[in-house]
Amino acid sequence: MTIVLDGWDQLPILLGIETAGLQIPEVFREEFPQGLRHCNAMCHEHPDEYRWYTNWLIVLRAENRVIGGMGLNGPADELGNVFTGYWIDDNYQRVGFMTEALSGLCHWVFEDSKVYAVTANTPEENIASQRVLLKNGFQRKGKFEGHPFYVLKRSNAKL
């Protein structure tokens, strides 16, 4: 993660994946580096829980290219909820990649018996992101931080 905090230019060399031309959606350009710094700090503070703070890169195998990222905001809270966030390159939106990636993340998260639900919020105007959540079985449950709030309970997950 420290590599990404220092800049994406080392990823092709170290991981053998392409990042040239990566288009992070405008809404995440400011939030993304802040989120990575938080995750990095939490990984150092809670090394045994690193997987819950890791930002997972989404790589399109056919092009060996980073097209997005996703992660969690920590391990399950006292109610068994985890919070996820994600983004995808503007050039790869609306073709199902994020729906597939979020499905995989939810399957993996629900392997932990402590997790009761996966939660997310997204801006009201981000209809594509809301569709990703709905396609994965999430239900809208009010608002969080001023944005529509979605919940996927283990019992509703397509496992």
Secondary structure, DSSP 4 states (H G I P E B T S, - for coil): -HHHHH-GGGHHHHH--B-TT----HHHHTHHHHHHHHHHHHHHH-GGGGGGT-EEEEEETTTTEEEEEEEESSS--TTSEEEEEEEE-GGGTTSSHHHHHHHHHHHHHTTSTT--EEEEE--TT-HHHHHHHHHTT-EEEEEETTEEEEEEEGGGS--
